[in-house]
Amino acid sequence: MKIFPYALSLVFAFAVQADVINLTNGQKLNGIVSGYGNMMFDITLDTGGDMRQSAATIKSIEFVARPSKLEVRSRGAIEGTVTTFEGGVFTVEQEGGKTEKFQAMMVSGASFGGSSKKFMIIPGGNPVDLRKLLAPQKVTILFFYTETSGPAKAVASQLEKINKEDPVVALRKVDIVKTGSPVCKQFDIKSVPRTDIYDRSGKLIGSVSGNSLDAFNTYLRVAKEGK
């Protein structure tokens, strides 16, 4: 018996949004900018593959709205939404509508709303930074498990299949190690398997304890539709 069969009714055609990177040579790239440091941007291209691009070769970046954090020299961490990078300047919208601009040379590092990776394993049972796990503009599944749980292994195999076949879905497998570990306390996990489904804006749509097929399918559909 399959725990999470991938119902064909859940397959939708979505145009996944991406950042637009305009280079000084006239070339335009589409992808997700995941990080910045040492005057270099880390980019995952829509066409596949990762690259590093010097800030000096970038004319502008139009960012898809998502939580971001800049490490600004003499100011420390600045959190908000990076909207653009243009002419060597980051524009950040902060809570309350305040907008600030920061020269690239004054920014020692930056993260842009999570990881663009499709699949991640987080070992150790320690607390996690949810912001870094959520995949920009994708449905993110957080799957909590232990290596010794038979039911969790069965569910995991089906989630991995979904992750591989569906470009909209990103999977993060979080090993709790044991009940009561720090990550269990962080997410109030009483038993495994547990599956949390987040929509493409990073909103938690629902949690499934065990292997409830109906609940999982409903939450996944809602997350993909963005309702």
Helices and strands as residue ranges (DSSP letters): G 8-10, E 19-23, E 28-37, E 40-45, E 50-54, G 55-57, E 58-62, E 67-72, E 76-86, E 89-93, E 99-103, G 104-106, E 107-111, E 119-122, H 130-133, E 139-145, H 150-165, E 169-175, H 182-187, E 194-198, E 204-209, H 213-225
